[in-house]
Amino acid sequence: MEDTASQEQPDIRTLNRWGRFRRRIGWLTLLALLATAGTGTLLLRYAPLPAGATMQTTKIVDADGQPIASLQGGVNRQIVKLADISPWLVKATLAVEDRRFYEHAGVDWRGMARAAWVDIRHLSKQQGASTLTQQLARNLYLTHERTWTRKLKEAWYAARLEQAYSKDEILELYLNQIYYGHGAYGAEAASKLYFNKPAKELTLSESALLAGIPKGPRYYSPHLHPADSRARQRKVLESMRETGQLTRVQAANAAKGVVAVRPLPEEEERSAPYFADYVKKIAIERLGIDERLMNEGGLTIQTTLDADMQLKAEAAVKKGLKGGNDELQTALIAIDPRNGYIKAMVGGRNYHNNQFNRVFASTRQPGSSFKPIMYASALEQHAVTPVTKFRSEPTMFYFDHDRQIYRPSNYNDHYFNGEIGLRQAIAASDNIYAVNTIMQVGPDAVISMARKLGITSPLKAVPSLALGTFPVSPFEMASAFSVFANEGRKSEPIAITSIRDHDGRVLYENHPSQQQVVSPALSYLTTELMESVFQRGGTGHRVANMLKRPVAGKTGTTDSDAWFVGYTPELTTAVWVGYDRGRAITSSEAHRAAPIFAQFTEAALESSPPRAFAPPEGVVSVYIDPATNLLASPLCPGQPVLETFLSGTEPTEACAPYGSDPLRQRDDGNGNKSIWNKFRRWVGV
């Protein structure tokens, strides 16, 4: 017996030790589980959520806030508050997507267990059972692969969302994130796409139809599958009845109700497409806006574009090119000289076929449209005055210390074969007079003037500069002529006035600024001389009858380019016509730019009364005898002409031998007023 007892005792001790070991293991396991649970709870509460990929549509709007372009990055989305979404859509969505949304903590474990049982029975992934929060997590952070790994990640992110946001905030995020088909993300974009109304105005029937789409955006599209869409709508209404949101009668009436679904918009030609591209370009390259933020950040970019002027610019271009070669191109830019605001822009005849914006093409010679810049330089330097005369005839000019010869010619070899003054030279666009002038003032002074006015393209100090032989862009020409229109003040051209983020915060704001670069007197005199272009004998005379207001401008023609650059006190416009590859233009094609300018200018300002260019201080007008360029006198031949000068450059000597005061009255000795009095009555002084 003792042997037996002695043999059993060690077995009991062994069992006791094993029991203590198991209890320790159990406690350690429990502690590990508690630690894991605690760590998980801390992570759920404090671990940062990754940034969600919520893309929004960026809008480019005109000066009145009306949209002219959308930058979507492939996504049409407009974020709104939950309060701005119809309660019917909220109820319908919860009824069909997540009835226990306000009860669970992000994951519906009962639903997941039910779905798992179905999957096990079918040995494949059959049911989703994702809560609304899980769907949001999937759309924000995950792919849409149907695996249990993704399901676990989805549950994790859903729990984190529930920790980070309130239920209403999650619901708001969901309704702004979910896809409703045809490129529309979020309730607001979908409501406008299908019903042409904001989401807060949706009816019960519309809400039920919309809430049914996310389950299969293509299959339940009211455009692609209207019958299936209505069947899905009825199911949503039945779910709302089952959850107590509707009575049976309400559900039945809503199912019978007529829902007017807006037709899908056809592919429309973008409004001001060249301008919209330019706005995007300068926002990214000049203002430093990130490209992804530009395309997906829901920005609102306020621009200077005048939608009415833009339509009239496009109409003028279309009419001006009608009946011509289909390859003939054009560019038009209109600027308000008072503040630099770009009001209209056409970069070509057809954006769909060619997106190149010719407004900024510095590859075209401006021809004679450059001459006013050169003449302004000469007038400023007192190298010429309006009565300075040169002979209009074939002439050789020596330059570079007489080592080089320049032989310019007039258009079609037309010369006056005699002396002409500055006004006539500008009106008729005489090249010989222009080169004589640049030889007087010097090319360097002309380049200096061009730079002050805003010309940035390369220019060379040679005599041919006077004839616009160095390429510039329509943008530069419009900017330069705007200085003349604005009394010598330069306003940098502006396309964007402000950029705001999706919450309305100002990211960028631009205010007009001006700099006096030439005197008001010089601007006025240059303008007054350019008004002669529209008078009889001027190169713009053929369009003078199209204009009902004071306008100054200048034509420009080369072998391959036709220009017209002109302005009123409130609008400067540059028009170019030609071929992209420098192909020669015909005589009729050379005459297309001026009518485009005239039609656009008059149409754009039709609601504005005509405004004259007001003479400032620093100019003086006197009557000149055209034969002698001296002050008019009754004893001088020819009809006196009223001419304008910069103060101090006007003639001071009268052509009459009796003195320098042309307004002096004389008596013929017989008590009769002299011929001078008759002259005074004739000219009205």
C-alpha positions as CSV (number, residue, x, y, z in Angstrom):
1,M,0.0,0.0,0.0
2,E,2.8,2.4,0.9
3,D,4.4,1.7,-2.4
4,T,1.2,2.5,-4.2
5,A,0.7,5.8,-2.3
6,S,4.3,6.8,-2.9
7,Q,3.8,6.3,-6.6
8,E,0.5,8.4,-6.7
9,Q,1.9,11.5,-4.9
10,P,4.1,12.8,-7.7
11,D,1.2,12.6,-10.1
12,I,-0.8,14.9,-7.9
13,R,2.0,17.4,-7.6
14,T,2.4,17.3,-11.4
15,L,-1.3,18.0,-11.9
16,N,-1.2,20.9,-9.5
17,R,1.8,22.5,-11.3
18,W,0.0,22.0,-14.7
19,G,-3.1,23.6,-13.3
20,R,-1.2,26.7,-12.1
21,F,0.5,26.9,-15.4
22,R,-2.7,26.9,-17.3
23,R,-4.2,29.5,-15.0
24,R,-1.2,31.7,-15.7
25,I,-1.6,31.2,-19.4
26,G,-5.2,32.1,-19.2
27,W,-4.5,35.3,-17.2
28,L,-1.8,36.3,-19.7
29,T,-4.1,35.6,-22.6
30,L,-6.8,37.7,-21.0
31,L,-4.3,40.5,-20.4
32,A,-3.1,40.3,-24.0
33,L,-6.7,40.5,-25.3
34,L,-7.4,43.4,-23.0
35,A,-4.2,45.2,-24.2
36,T,-5.1,44.5,-27.8
37,A,-8.6,45.8,-27.3
38,G,-7.3,48.8,-25.5
39,T,-4.8,49.5,-28.2
40,G,-7.4,49.0,-30.8
41,T,-9.7,51.4,-29.0
42,L,-6.9,54.0,-28.7
43,L,-6.1,53.6,-32.4
44,L,-9.7,54.0,-33.3
45,R,-10.0,57.1,-31.3
46,Y,-6.7,58.8,-32.0
47,A,-5.2,57.3,-35.2
48,P,-5.5,59.9,-38.0
49,L,-7.7,59.0,-40.9
50,P,-6.0,59.3,-44.3
51,A,-7.2,62.1,-46.6
52,G,-10.2,61.1,-48.5
53,A,-10.3,61.4,-52.3
54,T,-13.3,63.7,-52.5
55,M,-13.0,65.5,-55.9
56,Q,-15.1,68.6,-56.7
57,T,-15.8,70.5,-59.8
58,T,-13.8,73.7,-60.3
59,K,-15.9,76.5,-61.9
60,I,-14.6,79.3,-64.1
61,V,-17.2,82.0,-64.1
62,D,-17.5,85.3,-66.0
63,A,-17.7,88.8,-64.6
64,D,-21.3,88.3,-63.5
65,G,-20.6,84.9,-61.8
66,Q,-22.1,82.8,-64.6
67,P,-20.2,79.6,-65.4
68,I,-18.2,79.5,-68.6
69,A,-16.2,76.3,-68.0
70,S,-15.9,73.4,-65.5
71,L,-12.7,71.6,-64.6
72,Q,-13.8,68.3,-63.3
73,G,-10.9,65.9,-63.6
74,G,-13.6,63.5,-64.9
75,V,-15.8,64.2,-61.9
76,N,-18.9,66.4,-61.7
77,R,-19.4,67.1,-58.0
78,Q,-20.8,70.0,-56.0
79,I,-20.5,69.8,-52.2
80,V,-23.6,70.9,-50.2
81,K,-24.6,70.8,-46.6
82,L,-27.0,68.1,-45.3
83,A,-29.5,70.9,-44.7
84,D,-29.5,71.7,-48.4
85,I,-30.5,68.2,-49.4
86,S,-34.2,67.2,-49.5
87,P,-35.3,65.3,-46.4
88,W,-37.1,62.9,-48.8
89,L,-33.8,61.9,-50.4
90,V,-32.2,61.4,-47.0
91,K,-35.0,59.2,-45.8
92,A,-35.1,57.2,-49.1
93,T,-31.3,56.7,-49.0
94,L,-31.4,55.4,-45.4
95,A,-34.4,53.1,-46.1
96,V,-32.8,51.4,-49.1
97,E,-29.1,51.5,-48.1
98,D,-28.9,51.3,-44.3
99,R,-32.0,51.1,-42.1
100,R,-30.0,50.8,-38.9
101,F,-27.7,53.7,-39.7
102,Y,-28.4,55.6,-36.5
103,E,-28.1,52.4,-34.3
104,H,-24.8,50.7,-35.3
105,A,-21.3,52.0,-34.8
106,G,-20.2,51.8,-38.4
107,V,-20.5,48.1,-38.9
108,D,-23.7,46.1,-38.8
109,W,-22.4,42.8,-37.3
110,R,-25.8,41.1,-37.7
111,G,-26.0,42.0,-41.3
112,M,-22.4,40.9,-41.9
113,A,-23.1,37.5,-40.2
114,R,-26.1,37.0,-42.4
115,A,-24.1,37.9,-45.5
116,A,-21.3,35.6,-44.4
117,W,-23.7,32.7,-44.0
118,V,-25.0,33.2,-47.6
119,D,-21.4,33.4,-48.9
120,I,-20.5,30.2,-47.2
121,R,-23.5,28.4,-48.6
122,H,-22.6,29.5,-52.1
123,L,-18.8,29.2,-51.6
124,S,-18.3,32.6,-53.0
125,K,-18.8,36.3,-52.2
126,Q,-22.5,36.9,-52.8
127,Q,-23.8,39.6,-50.5
128,G,-22.3,42.9,-49.4
129,A,-24.2,43.9,-46.2
130,S,-22.1,47.1,-46.1
131,T,-23.4,49.9,-44.0
132,L,-23.6,53.4,-45.3
133,T,-20.5,54.2,-43.3
134,Q,-18.6,51.3,-44.8
135,Q,-19.6,52.4,-48.3
136,L,-18.3,55.8,-47.6
137,A,-15.0,54.3,-46.3
138,R,-14.7,52.2,-49.4
139,N,-15.3,55.2,-51.7
140,L,-12.8,57.4,-49.7
141,Y,-10.0,55.0,-49.0
142,L,-10.3,51.6,-50.7
143,T,-10.8,49.9,-54.0
144,H,-14.0,48.0,-54.9
145,E,-12.6,44.5,-55.1
146,R,-14.8,41.9,-53.5
147,T,-12.5,40.2,-51.0
148,W,-12.6,39.6,-47.2
149,T,-9.3,41.5,-46.8
150,R,-10.9,44.6,-48.2
151,K,-14.0,43.9,-46.0
152,L,-11.9,44.0,-42.9
153,K,-10.2,47.2,-43.9
154,E,-13.6,48.6,-44.7
155,A,-14.8,47.8,-41.2
156,W,-11.7,49.4,-39.7
157,Y,-12.1,52.6,-41.6
158,A,-15.9,52.6,-40.9
159,A,-15.2,52.4,-37.2
160,R,-12.7,55.2,-37.5
161,L,-15.2,57.4,-39.3
162,E,-17.8,56.8,-36.6
163,Q,-15.2,57.9,-34.0
164,A,-14.2,61.0,-35.9
165,Y,-17.6,62.2,-37.1
166,S,-21.2,62.5,-36.0
167,K,-23.9,60.5,-37.8
168,D,-25.2,63.5,-39.6
169,E,-21.7,64.5,-40.7
170,I,-21.1,60.9,-42.1
171,L,-24.5,61.1,-43.9
172,E,-23.5,64.5,-45.4
173,L,-20.2,63.1,-46.6
174,Y,-21.9,60.1,-48.1
175,L,-24.5,62.1,-50.0
176,N,-21.8,64.3,-51.4
177,Q,-19.6,61.3,-52.3
178,I,-21.8,58.6,-53.8
179,Y,-21.9,58.0,-57.6
180,Y,-25.2,58.5,-59.4
181,G,-24.1,57.8,-62.9
182,H,-23.3,59.8,-66.0
183,G,-20.4,61.5,-64.3
184,A,-22.5,62.9,-61.4
185,Y,-21.0,62.5,-57.9
186,G,-23.1,63.6,-55.0
187,A,-26.7,64.5,-54.6
188,E,-26.4,68.1,-55.8
189,A,-24.7,67.2,-59.1
190,A,-27.1,64.3,-59.7
191,S,-30.2,66.4,-58.9
192,K,-29.1,69.1,-61.4
193,L,-28.2,66.4,-64.0
194,Y,-31.5,64.5,-63.9
195,F,-34.0,67.1,-62.7
196,N,-32.3,70.5,-63.4
197,K,-32.9,71.6,-59.8
198,P,-30.9,71.8,-56.6
199,A,-31.1,68.8,-54.3
200,K,-33.0,70.6,-51.6
201,E,-36.0,71.0,-54.0
202,L,-36.4,67.2,-54.8
203,T,-39.8,65.8,-54.5
204,L,-40.6,62.4,-52.9
205,S,-40.9,60.7,-56.3
206,E,-37.7,62.2,-57.6
207,S,-35.9,61.4,-54.3
208,A,-36.9,57.7,-54.5
209,L,-35.8,57.4,-58.1
210,L,-32.4,59.1,-57.3
211,A,-31.8,57.0,-54.1
212,G,-32.2,53.8,-56.2
213,I,-29.5,54.6,-58.7
214,P,-26.2,54.1,-56.6
215,K,-26.8,50.3,-56.4
216,G,-26.2,50.1,-60.2
217,P,-25.7,53.6,-61.7
218,R,-25.7,52.3,-65.3
219,Y,-28.4,49.6,-64.9
220,Y,-30.8,51.9,-63.0
221,S,-30.1,55.0,-65.1
222,P,-33.4,56.6,-66.1
223,H,-31.8,57.5,-69.4
224,L,-30.4,54.1,-70.3
225,H,-32.9,51.8,-68.6
226,P,-36.0,53.8,-67.7
227,A,-38.2,50.7,-66.9
228,D,-35.6,49.3,-64.5
229,S,-35.1,52.7,-62.9
230,R,-38.9,53.0,-62.2
231,A,-38.9,49.4,-60.8
232,R,-36.1,50.3,-58.5
233,Q,-37.9,53.5,-57.5
234,R,-40.9,51.4,-56.4
235,K,-38.6,49.2,-54.3
236,V,-37.2,52.3,-52.6
237,L,-40.7,53.5,-51.9
238,E,-41.7,50.1,-50.4
239,S,-38.6,50.2,-48.2
240,M,-39.6,53.6,-47.0
241,R,-43.1,52.3,-46.2
242,E,-41.6,49.3,-44.3
243,T,-39.5,51.6,-42.2
244,G,-42.4,53.8,-41.3
245,Q,-41.3,56.8,-43.4
246,L,-44.4,56.6,-45.6
247,T,-47.9,55.3,-45.4
248,R,-49.1,52.8,-48.0
249,V,-51.1,55.6,-49.7
250,Q,-48.1,57.9,-49.9
251,A,-45.9,55.2,-51.4
252,A,-48.5,54.3,-54.0
253,N,-49.1,57.9,-55.0
254,A,-45.4,58.5,-55.3
255,A,-45.0,55.4,-57.4
256,K,-47.7,56.6,-59.8
257,G,-46.4,60.2,-59.9
258,V,-44.8,61.5,-63.1
259,V,-41.1,62.2,-62.8
260,A,-39.8,64.6,-65.5
261,V,-36.2,63.5,-66.1
262,R,-34.1,66.1,-67.9
263,P,-32.6,64.9,-71.1
264,L,-28.9,64.4,-71.0
265,P,-27.2,67.5,-72.3
266,E,-25.6,67.1,-75.7
267,E,-22.0,67.7,-76.1
268,E,-22.0,71.5,-76.2
269,E,-19.4,73.8,-77.5
270,R,-17.7,75.4,-74.5
271,S,-18.3,79.1,-74.0
272,A,-15.1,81.1,-74.5
273,P,-12.9,78.0,-74.6
274,Y,-9.7,79.8,-75.5
275,F,-10.2,82.2,-72.6
276,A,-10.9,79.3,-70.2
277,D,-7.7,77.6,-71.3
278,Y,-5.8,80.8,-70.7
279,V,-7.3,81.3,-67.3
280,K,-6.3,77.7,-66.3
281,K,-2.8,78.3,-67.6
282,I,-2.1,81.5,-65.7
283,A,-3.7,80.1,-62.5
284,I,-1.3,77.2,-62.5
285,E,1.9,78.8,-64.1
286,R,1.7,82.3,-62.8
287,L,-0.3,82.2,-59.6
288,G,1.0,78.8,-58.4
289,I,-2.3,77.0,-58.1
290,D,-1.6,73.2,-57.8
291,E,-2.9,71.4,-60.9
292,R,-4.7,68.8,-58.9
293,L,-6.4,71.5,-56.8
294,M,-7.3,73.3,-60.0
295,N,-9.0,70.2,-61.5
296,E,-10.5,68.6,-58.4
297,G,-10.6,71.2,-55.6
298,G,-14.0,72.8,-56.2
299,L,-12.5,76.2,-56.8
300,T,-14.5,79.2,-58.1
301,I,-12.4,81.3,-60.4
302,Q,-13.9,84.7,-61.0
303,T,-12.8,86.2,-64.3
304,T,-13.2,89.5,-66.2
305,L,-15.0,88.0,-69.2
306,D,-18.1,89.8,-70.4
307,A,-20.4,87.0,-71.7
308,D,-22.4,89.2,-74.0
309,M,-19.2,90.7,-75.6
310,Q,-17.8,87.2,-76.0
311,L,-20.8,86.1,-77.9
312,K,-20.6,89.2,-80.1
313,A,-16.9,88.6,-80.7
314,E,-17.6,85.0,-81.8
315,A,-20.4,86.2,-84.1
316,A,-18.2,88.9,-85.7
317,V,-15.4,86.4,-86.3
318,K,-17.8,83.9,-87.8
319,K,-19.3,86.5,-90.1
320,G,-16.0,87.9,-91.0
321,L,-14.6,84.6,-92.2
322,K,-17.7,83.4,-93.9
323,G,-17.3,82.4,-97.5
324,G,-13.5,82.3,-97.2
325,N,-11.0,79.4,-97.2
326,D,-11.7,77.0,-94.3
327,E,-8.0,77.1,-93.3
328,L,-8.0,80.9,-92.8
329,Q,-7.6,81.6,-89.1
330,T,-8.2,84.6,-86.9
331,A,-7.7,86.0,-83.4
332,L,-9.5,88.6,-81.4
333,I,-8.9,90.1,-78.0
334,A,-10.8,92.9,-76.4
335,I,-9.6,94.8,-73.3
336,D,-11.2,97.5,-71.2
337,P,-8.3,100.0,-71.3
338,R,-9.5,101.7,-68.0
339,N,-8.7,98.7,-65.9
340,G,-7.0,96.0,-68.1
341,Y,-9.9,93.6,-67.9
342,I,-10.0,91.1,-70.7
343,K,-13.6,91.3,-71.9
344,A,-13.6,88.8,-74.9
345,M,-11.2,86.4,-76.5
346,V,-11.3,84.3,-79.7
347,G,-8.2,82.3,-80.4
348,G,-9.2,80.7,-83.6
349,R,-12.1,79.9,-85.9
350,N,-12.9,76.5,-84.4
351,Y,-11.7,75.4,-80.9
352,H,-12.9,71.8,-81.5
353,N,-10.6,71.4,-84.5
354,N,-7.6,73.3,-83.1
355,Q,-7.0,74.5,-79.5
356,F,-4.0,76.7,-80.4
357,N,-4.7,80.2,-79.1
358,R,-3.5,82.7,-81.7
359,V,-4.1,85.6,-79.4
360,F,-0.8,84.8,-77.8
361,A,1.1,83.8,-81.0
362,S,4.2,86.0,-81.3
363,T,4.9,84.8,-84.8
364,R,3.0,87.3,-86.9
365,Q,4.3,90.6,-88.2
366,P,2.0,93.5,-87.3
367,G,2.8,95.4,-90.4
368,S,1.6,99.0,-90.4
369,S,-0.5,98.5,-87.3
370,F,2.8,99.0,-85.5
371,K,3.3,102.5,-86.9
372,P,1.4,104.4,-84.2
373,I,3.9,103.1,-81.7
374,M,6.7,104.5,-83.8
375,Y,4.9,107.8,-84.5
376,A,4.2,108.2,-80.8
377,S,7.9,107.9,-80.1
378,A,8.7,110.5,-82.8
379,L,6.1,112.9,-81.5
380,E,7.3,112.5,-77.9
381,Q,10.9,113.3,-79.0
382,H,9.7,116.2,-81.1
383,A,11.3,114.5,-84.1
384,V,8.2,115.2,-86.1
385,T,4.9,117.1,-85.7
386,P,1.6,116.6,-87.5
387,V,2.8,119.1,-90.2
388,T,6.2,117.6,-90.8
389,K,6.4,116.6,-94.5
390,F,8.3,114.0,-96.4
391,R,8.1,113.0,-100.1
392,S,6.1,109.9,-100.9
393,E,8.2,108.3,-103.6
394,P,10.6,105.3,-104.0
395,T,13.5,106.1,-101.7
396,M,16.7,104.4,-100.6
397,F,17.7,104.8,-96.9
398,Y,21.2,104.4,-95.7
399,F,21.9,103.2,-92.2
400,D,24.5,101.5,-90.0
401,H,27.0,104.3,-90.8
402,D,26.0,104.2,-94.5
403,R,27.1,100.5,-94.7
404,Q,23.6,99.2,-95.4
405,I,20.8,100.3,-97.7
406,Y,17.1,99.8,-97.1
407,R,14.6,100.1,-100.0
408,P,11.0,100.1,-98.6
409,S,8.0,100.3,-100.9
410,N,4.4,101.2,-100.5
411,Y,1.5,98.7,-100.7
412,N,0.8,98.0,-104.4
413,D,3.6,100.5,-105.2
414,H,1.2,103.4,-104.7
415,Y,3.0,106.7,-104.0
416,F,1.8,110.3,-103.8
417,N,4.9,111.4,-105.7
418,G,5.0,114.6,-103.6
419,E,5.1,115.8,-100.1
420,I,2.6,114.6,-97.5
421,G,2.1,115.3,-93.8
422,L,1.9,113.0,-90.8
423,R,-1.9,112.8,-90.8
424,Q,-2.1,111.8,-94.4
425,A,0.7,109.3,-94.0
426,I,-1.1,107.6,-91.1
427,A,-4.4,107.5,-92.9
428,A,-3.0,106.2,-96.2
429,S,-0.3,104.0,-94.4
430,D,2.5,105.4,-96.4
431,N,5.7,103.4,-95.7
432,I,8.1,105.9,-97.1
433,Y,7.0,108.5,-94.6
434,A,7.2,106.0,-91.8
435,V,10.8,105.1,-92.6
436,N,11.7,108.7,-92.9
437,T,10.3,109.2,-89.4
438,I,12.2,106.4,-87.8
439,M,15.4,107.7,-89.4
440,Q,14.6,111.0,-87.6
441,V,13.8,109.6,-84.2
442,G,16.1,106.6,-84.2
443,P,15.0,102.9,-83.8
444,D,16.2,102.7,-80.2
445,A,13.7,105.3,-79.2
446,V,11.0,103.4,-80.9
447,I,11.9,100.2,-79.0
448,S,11.9,102.1,-75.8
449,M,8.4,103.3,-76.5
450,A,7.2,99.8,-77.4
451,R,8.5,98.5,-74.1
452,K,6.7,101.2,-72.2
453,L,3.5,100.3,-73.9
454,G,3.8,96.6,-73.2
455,I,5.5,95.0,-76.2
456,T,7.7,92.3,-74.9
457,S,8.6,90.4,-78.1
458,P,12.1,90.8,-79.5
459,L,12.7,93.9,-81.6
460,K,15.7,95.0,-83.6
461,A,16.9,98.6,-84.0
462,V,16.8,98.8,-87.8
463,P,14.7,101.0,-90.1
464,S,12.3,98.2,-91.1
465,L,11.0,98.3,-87.5
466,A,8.9,101.2,-88.5
467,L,6.9,98.9,-90.8
468,G,6.2,96.2,-88.2
469,T,8.5,93.6,-89.5
470,F,9.2,92.0,-86.1
471,P,6.5,89.5,-84.9
472,V,4.3,90.4,-82.0
473,S,1.1,88.9,-80.6
474,P,-2.4,90.3,-80.8
475,F,-2.3,90.3,-77.0
476,E,0.7,92.7,-77.0
477,M,-0.9,95.0,-79.6
478,A,-4.2,95.3,-77.7
479,S,-2.2,96.0,-74.5
480,A,-0.1,98.7,-76.2
481,F,-3.0,100.5,-77.8
482,S,-4.9,100.4,-74.5
483,V,-2.4,102.9,-73.2
484,F,-3.4,105.4,-75.9
485,A,-7.1,104.8,-75.1
486,N,-6.5,105.3,-71.4
487,E,-4.8,108.7,-71.6
488,G,-1.2,107.3,-71.3
489,R,-1.9,105.0,-68.3
490,K,-0.9,101.4,-68.6
491,S,-3.1,98.8,-67.0
492,E,-1.7,95.2,-67.0
493,P,-4.2,92.9,-68.7
494,I,-6.3,91.0,-66.2
495,A,-8.2,87.7,-66.7
496,I,-8.7,86.6,-63.1
497,T,-10.1,88.8,-60.4
498,S,-10.3,86.2,-57.6
499,I,-10.0,82.5,-56.7
500,R,-12.0,81.0,-53.9
501,D,-11.9,77.5,-52.4
502,H,-15.0,75.3,-52.0
503,D,-15.7,76.9,-48.6
504,G,-15.6,80.4,-50.1
505,R,-12.2,81.4,-48.7
506,V,-10.2,83.8,-50.9
507,L,-7.1,82.2,-52.2
508,Y,-6.2,85.0,-54.6
509,E,-7.5,88.4,-55.4
510,N,-6.4,90.9,-58.1
511,H,-7.1,94.6,-58.2
512,P,-6.4,96.8,-61.2
513,S,-3.3,99.0,-61.0
514,Q,-2.2,101.7,-63.4
515,Q,1.0,103.4,-64.3
516,Q,1.4,106.6,-66.3
517,V,3.9,105.6,-69.0
518,V,3.3,108.4,-71.6
519,S,1.7,111.8,-71.2
520,P,-2.1,112.2,-71.7
521,A,-1.2,114.8,-74.3
522,L,0.8,112.4,-76.4
523,S,-1.8,109.7,-76.1
524,Y,-4.5,112.1,-77.3
525,L,-2.5,113.4,-80.2
526,T,-1.7,109.8,-81.3
527,T,-5.3,108.9,-81.0
528,E,-6.5,112.0,-82.9
529,L,-4.2,111.2,-85.7
530,M,-5.4,107.6,-85.9
531,E,-9.0,108.8,-86.1
532,S,-8.0,109.9,-89.6
533,V,-7.7,106.3,-90.7
534,F,-11.5,106.2,-91.0
535,Q,-11.8,109.3,-93.1
536,R,-11.9,109.4,-96.9
537,G,-8.6,108.2,-98.3
538,G,-7.8,106.3,-95.1
539,T,-7.3,102.5,-95.0
540,G,-10.2,102.1,-92.6
541,H,-12.6,104.2,-94.6
542,R,-14.5,101.2,-96.0
543,V,-15.8,100.3,-92.5
544,A,-16.4,103.8,-91.3
545,N,-20.1,103.5,-92.1
546,M,-20.3,100.5,-89.7
547,L,-19.2,102.6,-86.8
548,K,-21.5,105.1,-85.0
549,R,-19.0,106.5,-82.5
550,P,-15.5,108.0,-82.3
551,V,-12.9,105.3,-83.0
552,A,-9.2,105.4,-83.4
553,G,-7.3,102.5,-85.1
554,K,-4.8,101.3,-87.6
555,T,-4.7,98.7,-90.3
556,G,-1.8,96.4,-90.8
557,T,-1.1,94.2,-93.9
558,T,1.8,92.0,-94.8
559,D,2.1,89.2,-97.3
560,S,0.6,86.7,-94.9
561,D,-1.1,88.8,-92.2
562,A,-4.0,91.2,-91.9
563,W,-4.5,93.3,-88.8
564,F,-6.8,95.9,-87.3
565,V,-6.1,97.3,-83.9
566,G,-8.3,100.1,-82.6
567,Y,-10.2,101.5,-79.7
568,T,-12.8,103.7,-78.1
569,P,-12.4,105.2,-74.7
570,E,-13.9,102.1,-73.1
571,L,-12.7,99.2,-75.3
572,T,-9.5,98.2,-77.2
573,T,-9.6,95.4,-79.7
574,A,-7.0,93.7,-81.8
575,V,-7.9,91.5,-84.7
576,W,-5.6,89.3,-86.8
577,V,-6.5,87.2,-89.9
578,G,-4.1,84.9,-91.7
579,Y,-2.9,81.3,-92.1
580,D,-1.2,79.3,-89.4
581,R,1.8,78.3,-91.6
582,G,2.5,81.8,-93.0
583,R,0.8,81.1,-96.3
584,A,0.2,84.3,-98.4
585,I,-3.2,85.9,-98.1
586,T,-5.2,87.3,-101.0
587,S,-6.3,90.9,-101.4
588,S,-9.8,90.0,-100.3
589,E,-8.5,88.1,-97.2
590,A,-6.4,91.1,-96.3
591,H,-9.6,93.1,-96.0
592,R,-11.4,90.8,-93.5
593,A,-9.8,92.1,-90.3
594,A,-11.3,95.6,-90.3
595,P,-14.9,94.5,-90.7
596,I,-14.5,92.0,-87.9
597,F,-13.2,94.8,-85.7
598,A,-16.0,97.2,-86.7
599,Q,-18.8,94.8,-86.3
600,F,-17.6,93.6,-82.9
601,T,-16.9,97.1,-81.6
602,E,-20.3,98.5,-82.5
603,A,-22.2,95.4,-81.3
604,A,-20.2,95.2,-78.0
605,L,-20.9,98.9,-77.2
606,E,-24.5,99.1,-78.6
607,S,-25.9,99.8,-75.1
608,S,-23.2,102.5,-74.4
609,P,-23.6,106.1,-75.7
610,P,-20.8,107.3,-78.0
611,R,-17.9,108.9,-76.2
612,A,-15.4,111.3,-77.7
613,F,-11.8,111.4,-76.8
614,A,-11.5,114.4,-74.6
615,P,-8.4,116.7,-75.2
616,P,-6.3,117.0,-72.1
617,E,-3.9,119.8,-71.1
618,G,-0.8,119.9,-73.1
619,V,-2.3,120.0,-76.6
620,V,-3.3,122.9,-78.7
621,S,-5.3,123.2,-81.9
622,V,-4.5,125.9,-84.5
623,Y,-5.5,126.6,-88.1
624,I,-2.7,125.8,-90.5
625,D,-2.1,126.8,-94.1
626,P,-1.5,123.4,-95.8
627,A,0.8,124.9,-98.4
628,T,3.3,126.4,-96.0
629,N,2.6,124.5,-92.7
630,L,2.5,127.9,-91.1
631,L,-0.4,129.6,-89.2
632,A,-3.2,130.3,-91.6
633,S,-3.7,133.8,-93.0
634,P,-6.2,135.2,-95.4
635,L,-3.4,136.1,-97.8
636,C,-2.1,132.5,-98.0
637,P,-3.4,130.1,-100.7
638,G,-5.4,127.0,-99.9
639,Q,-8.1,126.2,-97.4
640,P,-7.0,126.4,-93.8
641,V,-6.9,123.2,-91.8
642,L,-7.4,122.8,-88.0
643,E,-4.5,120.8,-86.7
644,T,-3.6,119.5,-83.2
645,F,-0.1,119.7,-81.7
646,L,1.7,119.0,-78.4
647,S,1.9,122.4,-76.7
648,G,5.1,124.1,-77.7
649,T,5.5,122.3,-81.1
650,E,2.8,124.2,-83.0
651,P,3.9,126.8,-85.6
652,T,4.3,130.3,-84.3
653,E,4.8,132.1,-87.6
654,A,1.9,133.2,-89.8
655,C,2.2,132.7,-93.5
656,A,0.9,136.3,-94.0
657,P,3.6,138.9,-94.5
658,Y,1.9,141.3,-92.1
659,G,2.7,139.5,-88.9
660,S,2.4,136.5,-86.7
661,D,-1.1,137.0,-85.4
662,P,-3.5,135.3,-87.8
663,L,-6.6,136.4,-85.9
664,R,-5.8,140.1,-86.2
665,Q,-8.6,142.1,-87.9
666,R,-7.6,144.5,-90.7
667,D,-9.5,147.2,-92.5
668,D,-9.0,147.8,-96.3
669,G,-8.9,151.6,-95.7
670,N,-12.3,152.1,-97.2
671,G,-14.2,151.2,-94.0
672,N,-14.7,147.6,-95.2
673,K,-13.6,144.6,-93.2
674,S,-10.7,142.9,-94.8
675,I,-10.6,139.5,-96.4
676,W,-9.3,138.2,-93.1
677,N,-12.7,139.0,-91.5
678,K,-14.4,137.1,-94.2
679,F,-12.0,134.2,-93.4
680,R,-12.9,134.4,-89.8
681,R,-16.6,134.2,-90.5
682,W,-15.9,131.3,-92.8
683,V,-14.1,129.2,-90.2
684,G,-16.4,130.3,-87.4
685,V,-13.9,132.1,-85.2
